[in-house]
Amino acid sequence: MEVSRQTDSSNEMKPLRKKSVEFLIRSSHQLRASPIVKYSALSLFADRFLPSLTTLIKMRNKIGSWLLRSMEESNLQLFSLISIWISSKIHDSRALSVKCLKSLGDEFIKDQHFTIRDFVEAEVVFLQVLNFEIGISNVAFIFLEEFFIQFKGVAMVGGLVSFEACMDVMDLLYEKEETSLLFSAPRSLAASILVASYVVTVPKQQWEFPVLPWVKFVTSYKEEDIVEKVKDILTHVFEPHS
């Protein structure tokens, strides 16, 4: 019976996870957040907060806040905004204001009206779930940006690779729970996203640069491992989306 309840709670989280991640991505665009703020927020929220939250629910661990008593879509939307707020505080010289976040929440969170006090409480709860560990140096976007700059520096064809396409791929992978697991190995994922974007955006007749040997040289990863990950990425990128 206990196993059944835990399975039910995990299944209930899946559609909520997808919706809340999509909400985070849309909100980042609405707020004109920089890519590093957006992807650091995704790392905090999708890679760490949601898995920790699922574990807490399974263990019936109670952090004494009404925000965690039930996992409503509106609550997760609030926490996704909190992740953007924390990320902005880390990366921006002038962080997003809570009033700005609340204004966006008032417009797009339909099932609940959150006050500024709720935002402040939610930030504390978010940090408690993460055990106040907010180091975000191991973010796939940071590695992707580094690889992209290096690639453009050594290959003329690098100028044909679209960085926007790289970020679109990263967004799609975050939105799907099954591919979000790839972010547990951010460096190899970043290299694979670069190769996948090379395949998608560079005309085939210009595939002259030995991109796989270069990735192997830069990262020390085996070519066959990168190929397998690229295949997995492209499969998910080109499959029909609901």
Secondary structure, DSSP 4 states (H G I P E B T S, - for coil): -HHHHHHHHHHHHHHHHHHHHHHHHHHHHHTT--HHHHHHHHIIIIIIIHHHHHHHHHTT---S-GGGSS--HHHHHHHHHHHHHHHHHHH-SSPPPHHHHHHHHHHH--S----HHHHHHHHHHHHHHTTT-----S-HHHHHHHHHHHHHHH-GGGGGS-HHHHHHHHHHHHHSHHHHGGGGSHHHHHHHHHHHHHHHHS-GGGTTS-HHHHHHHHH---HHHHHHHHHHHHHHHHS---
